[in-house]
Amino acid sequence: MVTTKSAIACGLFCYLFISPAIAADQGNPIDGHKLAQALCSRCHAISGPGPSPVAAAPVFRNLPKTQPPEDLSAVFEGNRLAGHSSVEMPQFSFAPDQIDDLLAYIRSLPRAE
């Protein structure tokens, strides 16, 4: 039999310990924006509709329409060019948490219409 105290304790445990772990796996869009600003903005429009400073570089807010998240993750993991045509990206080495942050930032952008 579940008592009110044990139900509250279980809920509090989940809130304090499980929720942050799940949220951490999804990345931090604020940190992702900082990373995109520092490393990506010289070629890509990282916010807003664009255009990108380099015409052939995709606009970040359009990426979810053209690239599945697993493809973007692979691009960031191995710096493989995904749909970049003739654009040559500089070589980057992203840590897994940076990849999560970049993906969280891209997911947070308003979708292009």
PyMOL commands that place a pseudoatom at each C-alpha (Angstrom):
pseudoatom trace, name=CA, resn=MET, resi=1, chain=A, elem=C, hetatm=0, pos=[0.000, 0.000, 0.000]
pseudoatom trace, name=CA, resn=VAL, resi=2, chain=A, elem=C, hetatm=0, pos=[1.349, 3.404, -1.003]
pseudoatom trace, name=CA, resn=THR, resi=3, chain=A, elem=C, hetatm=0, pos=[1.082, 6.083, 1.616]
pseudoatom trace, name=CA, resn=THR, resi=4, chain=A, elem=C, hetatm=0, pos=[0.881, 9.787, 0.935]
pseudoatom trace, name=CA, resn=LYS, resi=5, chain=A, elem=C, hetatm=0, pos=[4.335, 10.286, 2.466]
pseudoatom trace, name=CA, resn=SER, resi=6, chain=A, elem=C, hetatm=0, pos=[5.938, 7.618, 0.271]
pseudoatom trace, name=CA, resn=ALA, resi=7, chain=A, elem=C, hetatm=0, pos=[4.243, 8.990, -2.855]
pseudoatom trace, name=CA, resn=ILE, resi=8, chain=A, elem=C, hetatm=0, pos=[5.514, 12.487, -2.042]
pseudoatom trace, name=CA, resn=ALA, resi=9, chain=A, elem=C, hetatm=0, pos=[8.997, 11.141, -1.320]
pseudoatom trace, name=CA, resn=CYS, resi=10, chain=A, elem=C, hetatm=0, pos=[9.030, 9.242, -4.620]
pseudoatom trace, name=CA, resn=GLY, resi=11, chain=A, elem=C, hetatm=0, pos=[7.846, 12.312, -6.537]
pseudoatom trace, name=CA, resn=LEU, resi=12, chain=A, elem=C, hetatm=0, pos=[10.451, 14.501, -4.859]
pseudoatom trace, name=CA, resn=PHE, resi=13, chain=A, elem=C, hetatm=0, pos=[13.195, 11.982, -5.640]
pseudoatom trace, name=CA, resn=CYS, resi=14, chain=A, elem=C, hetatm=0, pos=[12.191, 11.896, -9.314]
pseudoatom trace, name=CA, resn=TYR, resi=15, chain=A, elem=C, hetatm=0, pos=[12.011, 15.679, -9.502]
pseudoatom trace, name=CA, resn=LEU, resi=16, chain=A, elem=C, hetatm=0, pos=[15.381, 16.254, -7.840]
pseudoatom trace, name=CA, resn=PHE, resi=17, chain=A, elem=C, hetatm=0, pos=[17.449, 13.428, -9.286]
pseudoatom trace, name=CA, resn=ILE, resi=18, chain=A, elem=C, hetatm=0, pos=[15.910, 12.004, -12.437]
pseudoatom trace, name=CA, resn=SER, resi=19, chain=A, elem=C, hetatm=0, pos=[14.554, 15.134, -14.155]
pseudoatom trace, name=CA, resn=PRO, resi=20, chain=A, elem=C, hetatm=0, pos=[17.920, 16.971, -14.228]
pseudoatom trace, name=CA, resn=ALA, resi=21, chain=A, elem=C, hetatm=0, pos=[19.631, 13.888, -15.636]
pseudoatom trace, name=CA, resn=ILE, resi=22, chain=A, elem=C, hetatm=0, pos=[17.097, 13.666, -18.454]
pseudoatom trace, name=CA, resn=ALA, resi=23, chain=A, elem=C, hetatm=0, pos=[17.327, 17.397, -19.138]
pseudoatom trace, name=CA, resn=ALA, resi=24, chain=A, elem=C, hetatm=0, pos=[21.135, 17.252, -19.156]
pseudoatom trace, name=CA, resn=ASP, resi=25, chain=A, elem=C, hetatm=0, pos=[21.042, 14.636, -21.914]
pseudoatom trace, name=CA, resn=GLN, resi=26, chain=A, elem=C, hetatm=0, pos=[19.105, 17.054, -24.105]
pseudoatom trace, name=CA, resn=GLY, resi=27, chain=A, elem=C, hetatm=0, pos=[21.739, 19.787, -24.026]
pseudoatom trace, name=CA, resn=ASN, resi=28, chain=A, elem=C, hetatm=0, pos=[21.717, 23.439, -23.081]
pseudoatom trace, name=CA, resn=PRO, resi=29, chain=A, elem=C, hetatm=0, pos=[20.530, 25.791, -25.844]
pseudoatom trace, name=CA, resn=ILE, resi=30, chain=A, elem=C, hetatm=0, pos=[22.234, 28.797, -24.224]
pseudoatom trace, name=CA, resn=ASP, resi=31, chain=A, elem=C, hetatm=0, pos=[25.610, 27.068, -24.297]
pseudoatom trace, name=CA, resn=GLY, resi=32, chain=A, elem=C, hetatm=0, pos=[24.836, 25.863, -27.822]
pseudoatom trace, name=CA, resn=HIS, resi=33, chain=A, elem=C, hetatm=0, pos=[24.189, 29.457, -28.918]
pseudoatom trace, name=CA, resn=LYS, resi=34, chain=A, elem=C, hetatm=0, pos=[27.526, 30.554, -27.441]
pseudoatom trace, name=CA, resn=LEU, resi=35, chain=A, elem=C, hetatm=0, pos=[29.306, 27.744, -29.266]
pseudoatom trace, name=CA, resn=ALA, resi=36, chain=A, elem=C, hetatm=0, pos=[27.519, 28.509, -32.545]
pseudoatom trace, name=CA, resn=GLN, resi=37, chain=A, elem=C, hetatm=0, pos=[28.348, 32.211, -32.169]
pseudoatom trace, name=CA, resn=ALA, resi=38, chain=A, elem=C, hetatm=0, pos=[32.025, 31.445, -31.564]
pseudoatom trace, name=CA, resn=LEU, resi=39, chain=A, elem=C, hetatm=0, pos=[32.549, 28.747, -34.194]
pseudoatom trace, name=CA, resn=CYS, resi=40, chain=A, elem=C, hetatm=0, pos=[29.752, 28.781, -36.769]
pseudoatom trace, name=CA, resn=SER, resi=41, chain=A, elem=C, hetatm=0, pos=[28.548, 32.346, -37.264]
pseudoatom trace, name=CA, resn=ARG, resi=42, chain=A, elem=C, hetatm=0, pos=[31.281, 33.457, -39.631]
pseudoatom trace, name=CA, resn=CYS, resi=43, chain=A, elem=C, hetatm=0, pos=[29.765, 31.146, -42.300]
pseudoatom trace, name=CA, resn=HIS, resi=44, chain=A, elem=C, hetatm=0, pos=[26.228, 30.299, -41.096]
pseudoatom trace, name=CA, resn=ALA, resi=45, chain=A, elem=C, hetatm=0, pos=[23.262, 32.449, -40.156]
pseudoatom trace, name=CA, resn=ILE, resi=46, chain=A, elem=C, hetatm=0, pos=[22.884, 30.983, -36.670]
pseudoatom trace, name=CA, resn=SER, resi=47, chain=A, elem=C, hetatm=0, pos=[19.708, 32.891, -35.799]
pseudoatom trace, name=CA, resn=GLY, resi=48, chain=A, elem=C, hetatm=0, pos=[17.054, 34.549, -37.861]
pseudoatom trace, name=CA, resn=PRO, resi=49, chain=A, elem=C, hetatm=0, pos=[16.108, 33.858, -41.440]
pseudoatom trace, name=CA, resn=GLY, resi=50, chain=A, elem=C, hetatm=0, pos=[19.466, 34.515, -43.064]
pseudoatom trace, name=CA, resn=PRO, resi=51, chain=A, elem=C, hetatm=0, pos=[21.079, 34.743, -45.459]
pseudoatom trace, name=CA, resn=SER, resi=52, chain=A, elem=C, hetatm=0, pos=[24.263, 33.127, -44.206]
pseudoatom trace, name=CA, resn=PRO, resi=53, chain=A, elem=C, hetatm=0, pos=[27.503, 35.110, -44.535]
pseudoatom trace, name=CA, resn=VAL, resi=54, chain=A, elem=C, hetatm=0, pos=[28.682, 32.336, -46.891]
pseudoatom trace, name=CA, resn=ALA, resi=55, chain=A, elem=C, hetatm=0, pos=[25.854, 31.931, -49.378]
pseudoatom trace, name=CA, resn=ALA, resi=56, chain=A, elem=C, hetatm=0, pos=[26.197, 28.151, -49.671]
pseudoatom trace, name=CA, resn=ALA, resi=57, chain=A, elem=C, hetatm=0, pos=[26.269, 27.579, -45.876]
pseudoatom trace, name=CA, resn=PRO, resi=58, chain=A, elem=C, hetatm=0, pos=[22.881, 26.435, -44.557]
pseudoatom trace, name=CA, resn=VAL, resi=59, chain=A, elem=C, hetatm=0, pos=[20.886, 28.712, -42.269]
pseudoatom trace, name=CA, resn=PHE, resi=60, chain=A, elem=C, hetatm=0, pos=[20.695, 27.068, -38.826]
pseudoatom trace, name=CA, resn=ARG, resi=61, chain=A, elem=C, hetatm=0, pos=[16.944, 27.470, -38.401]
pseudoatom trace, name=CA, resn=ASN, resi=62, chain=A, elem=C, hetatm=0, pos=[16.412, 25.533, -41.660]
pseudoatom trace, name=CA, resn=LEU, resi=63, chain=A, elem=C, hetatm=0, pos=[18.589, 22.580, -40.598]
pseudoatom trace, name=CA, resn=PRO, resi=64, chain=A, elem=C, hetatm=0, pos=[15.808, 20.555, -38.902]
pseudoatom trace, name=CA, resn=LYS, resi=65, chain=A, elem=C, hetatm=0, pos=[13.851, 20.620, -42.190]
pseudoatom trace, name=CA, resn=THR, resi=66, chain=A, elem=C, hetatm=0, pos=[16.768, 19.301, -44.243]
pseudoatom trace, name=CA, resn=GLN, resi=67, chain=A, elem=C, hetatm=0, pos=[18.808, 17.222, -41.785]
pseudoatom trace, name=CA, resn=PRO, resi=68, chain=A, elem=C, hetatm=0, pos=[17.501, 14.615, -39.339]
pseudoatom trace, name=CA, resn=PRO, resi=69, chain=A, elem=C, hetatm=0, pos=[18.936, 15.086, -35.817]
pseudoatom trace, name=CA, resn=GLU, resi=70, chain=A, elem=C, hetatm=0, pos=[21.053, 11.931, -36.128]
pseudoatom trace, name=CA, resn=ASP, resi=71, chain=A, elem=C, hetatm=0, pos=[22.656, 13.333, -39.301]
pseudoatom trace, name=CA, resn=LEU, resi=72, chain=A, elem=C, hetatm=0, pos=[23.435, 16.616, -37.556]
pseudoatom trace, name=CA, resn=SER, resi=73, chain=A, elem=C, hetatm=0, pos=[24.889, 14.696, -34.641]
pseudoatom trace, name=CA, resn=ALA, resi=74, chain=A, elem=C, hetatm=0, pos=[27.095, 12.736, -37.043]
pseudoatom trace, name=CA, resn=VAL, resi=75, chain=A, elem=C, hetatm=0, pos=[28.222, 15.976, -38.676]
pseudoatom trace, name=CA, resn=PHE, resi=76, chain=A, elem=C, hetatm=0, pos=[29.214, 17.390, -35.290]
pseudoatom trace, name=CA, resn=GLU, resi=77, chain=A, elem=C, hetatm=0, pos=[30.789, 14.120, -34.082]
pseudoatom trace, name=CA, resn=GLY, resi=78, chain=A, elem=C, hetatm=0, pos=[32.940, 13.444, -37.094]
pseudoatom trace, name=CA, resn=ASN, resi=79, chain=A, elem=C, hetatm=0, pos=[32.720, 16.789, -38.848]
pseudoatom trace, name=CA, resn=ARG, resi=80, chain=A, elem=C, hetatm=0, pos=[31.232, 15.060, -41.880]
pseudoatom trace, name=CA, resn=LEU, resi=81, chain=A, elem=C, hetatm=0, pos=[29.681, 17.427, -44.339]
pseudoatom trace, name=CA, resn=ALA, resi=82, chain=A, elem=C, hetatm=0, pos=[25.967, 16.802, -44.606]
pseudoatom trace, name=CA, resn=GLY, resi=83, chain=A, elem=C, hetatm=0, pos=[24.480, 18.566, -47.579]
pseudoatom trace, name=CA, resn=HIS, resi=84, chain=A, elem=C, hetatm=0, pos=[27.162, 21.242, -47.655]
pseudoatom trace, name=CA, resn=SER, resi=85, chain=A, elem=C, hetatm=0, pos=[27.795, 20.776, -51.399]
pseudoatom trace, name=CA, resn=SER, resi=86, chain=A, elem=C, hetatm=0, pos=[30.926, 22.721, -52.266]
pseudoatom trace, name=CA, resn=VAL, resi=87, chain=A, elem=C, hetatm=0, pos=[31.360, 24.405, -48.885]
pseudoatom trace, name=CA, resn=GLU, resi=88, chain=A, elem=C, hetatm=0, pos=[34.395, 23.141, -47.000]
pseudoatom trace, name=CA, resn=MET, resi=89, chain=A, elem=C, hetatm=0, pos=[33.912, 23.346, -43.244]
pseudoatom trace, name=CA, resn=PRO, resi=90, chain=A, elem=C, hetatm=0, pos=[36.862, 23.899, -40.925]
pseudoatom trace, name=CA, resn=GLN, resi=91, chain=A, elem=C, hetatm=0, pos=[37.764, 20.888, -38.789]
pseudoatom trace, name=CA, resn=PHE, resi=92, chain=A, elem=C, hetatm=0, pos=[36.216, 20.952, -35.324]
pseudoatom trace, name=CA, resn=SER, resi=93, chain=A, elem=C, hetatm=0, pos=[36.389, 18.482, -32.479]
pseudoatom trace, name=CA, resn=PHE, resi=94, chain=A, elem=C, hetatm=0, pos=[33.175, 18.647, -30.442]
pseudoatom trace, name=CA, resn=ALA, resi=95, chain=A, elem=C, hetatm=0, pos=[32.729, 16.905, -27.103]
pseudoatom trace, name=CA, resn=PRO, resi=96, chain=A, elem=C, hetatm=0, pos=[29.463, 14.959, -26.659]
pseudoatom trace, name=CA, resn=ASP, resi=97, chain=A, elem=C, hetatm=0, pos=[28.009, 17.645, -24.366]
pseudoatom trace, name=CA, resn=GLN, resi=98, chain=A, elem=C, hetatm=0, pos=[28.848, 20.330, -26.945]
pseudoatom trace, name=CA, resn=ILE, resi=99, chain=A, elem=C, hetatm=0, pos=[27.009, 18.309, -29.592]
pseudoatom trace, name=CA, resn=ASP, resi=100, chain=A, elem=C, hetatm=0, pos=[23.982, 18.086, -27.281]
pseudoatom trace, name=CA, resn=ASP, resi=101, chain=A, elem=C, hetatm=0, pos=[24.182, 21.839, -26.687]
pseudoatom trace, name=CA, resn=LEU, resi=102, chain=A, elem=C, hetatm=0, pos=[24.394, 22.658, -30.417]
pseudoatom trace, name=CA, resn=LEU, resi=103, chain=A, elem=C, hetatm=0, pos=[21.460, 20.379, -31.206]
pseudoatom trace, name=CA, resn=ALA, resi=104, chain=A, elem=C, hetatm=0, pos=[19.449, 21.904, -28.327]
pseudoatom trace, name=CA, resn=TYR, resi=105, chain=A, elem=C, hetatm=0, pos=[20.167, 25.384, -29.695]
pseudoatom trace, name=CA, resn=ILE, resi=106, chain=A, elem=C, hetatm=0, pos=[19.155, 24.418, -33.234]
pseudoatom trace, name=CA, resn=ARG, resi=107, chain=A, elem=C, hetatm=0, pos=[15.940, 22.803, -31.914]
pseudoatom trace, name=CA, resn=SER, resi=108, chain=A, elem=C, hetatm=0, pos=[15.170, 26.007, -29.991]
pseudoatom trace, name=CA, resn=LEU, resi=109, chain=A, elem=C, hetatm=0, pos=[15.216, 28.226, -33.088]
pseudoatom trace, name=CA, resn=PRO, resi=110, chain=A, elem=C, hetatm=0, pos=[11.921, 29.329, -34.650]
pseudoatom trace, name=CA, resn=ARG, resi=111, chain=A, elem=C, hetatm=0, pos=[11.137, 27.265, -37.725]
pseudoatom trace, name=CA, resn=ALA, resi=112, chain=A, elem=C, hetatm=0, pos=[11.352, 28.831, -41.148]
pseudoatom trace, name=CA, resn=GLU, resi=113, chain=A, elem=C, hetatm=0, pos=[8.039, 29.101, -42.916]
for i in range(1, 113): cmd.bond("trace and resi %d" % i, "trace and resi %d" % (i + 1))
show_as sticks, trace
zoom trace
